Amino acid sequence: MVNKNLEEGVQLQLSWDKLQLVAQGRERVLPVVIQDSITKDVLCLAYIHAEGLRESLRTKRVVLYSTSRQETWYKGKTSGDYLELVEVRVNCEQNSLLFLVRPLGQGVCHTKNSFGKSRKSCFYRRLLAEEKLEFLES
């Protein structure tokens, strides 16, 4: 169920227990930062399991793990907003990944802007004050 106040609101509602919930899940995952290979914009932060990494490398399309649905997530399968995998980087402690990608659709985020188009990034609001958010795009 979509929480419109969370995704489209201007009140800060940070999910402080997200990592604890992920840790309690049945699948072993790593965080993966997804970045546009050309613009270097950070598009989203997601989680990936071993199967997703293997599939991403094999198909050159991003395959993640949905921690909320607890299933393999073929990015773009329902939205058409695929991400072509250009390069994979591993951090120093080998506990997170960076995917450099080429977006192949209208956007990246599952939310839509005021024109009904997929947002270019999941980071579409900025924090103005301790509790208030401002949209970066219309």
N, C-alpha and C positions, 0 to 999 in steps of 0.2 A: 504494500500500500504506500502510495506516494504522500509524503508530508509536505504540502505546499508551503506552509510557514517556514519549514526548514530550507527548502530549495529556492523559494521565491520571496522570502521575507527579508526584512532589514534589521531584525533583532539577532544578535549573536547567540547561537545555541550550539556551542562546541560539544562534540561527542568525546568526552574525556575517557570513556570506558571502551572505546573502539578496539584498542590493542589488546585489552584484557579479553574481550569477546572473541577476537581473532584467535588468540592463544588457546581459548577453550574449544575452538572448532576441531573437527575431525581431520582436516587436511593440513599438512605441513606446507606453509607458504612463506614467501619473502615479499617485502615491499618492492615495487618497481616504479620508478619515476619515468614518466613518458614525456619526451621532449621532441619538438619539431626539429628535424635535422637541418633545416635551412634557416629558420628564424631564430632558433634556440629558445622559443617560448616554451615554458613548462605547461603541458596540456592537462596532465592529471597524475594522480598518485593512485596506484592500484596494488593488487596482490597477485602473485603468480605461484603456481605449483609446478612440480617437475614436469608433469605432462604438458602444461601450458608452454613451458620453455621449449621442450622438444618440438611441439607443434609449431610454435612461432619460428623456430630456426628452420624447420622443414619446409613450411609453407611461405615464409617471409611475410606473413600476416600476423598481427598481434593476437595472441590467445592468452587469456588471463584466468583467474579464479575469482568468482563472485563470492565474497565472504557472507553477503546477506542472503543469497539464494543457495549457497553451499553447492556450487556446480561450476563446471568449466564454462567459461564465458568467451565465445568467439566474437571478439569486438567487431561490430558492424553487421553481424548476421541478421539482426532484425531492423536496424536503422539504416543500413547501407553506408554507414560512416566507418569504413575500414581504415586500418592503419598499416601501411607497408613498413616492414621492419628493415631498417638500413644498417644498424649496428647495435650490438649489445655490449655494455660496459659493466664491469663488476667492481664494487667498492673494495677498499683496503681490507676490511674484515670479512669479506665474502658473505655479507648478510643482507645485501640489497643490490638491486640492479638498476641500470639506466638504459632505457630503450630510446634510441634515436630513430624517429619514424618520419614517414611522409604521409600526411593525411590524404585520404582518397575520397572523401565525401564532403558534405556541407560543413561538418564540424566534428567535435569529439565528444562533448558532454551529452548525456542522455536527456538533459533539460533543454528547453527551447527558449529562444529569446522572444521579444515582443512581436516579432514578425513570423513566429512559428518555425524558425530555422534552428537546427542544432547549434549550440554555442561552440565557438572555436576552442574553448578551454573550459575545464571544470573550475578554474579560478576566475570567476566572472564578477566577484564582488571584492571590495577592499574594506578594511576595518578603518572607520573614521575616528571612533572613540571607543571606549571600553565595551560598549554594548550596541553600537550602531554600525550598519553595513551600508555601502553605497554600490550600486550596479555600475560596472565599467562599460557596458554596452547597452544599446537600446534594443 
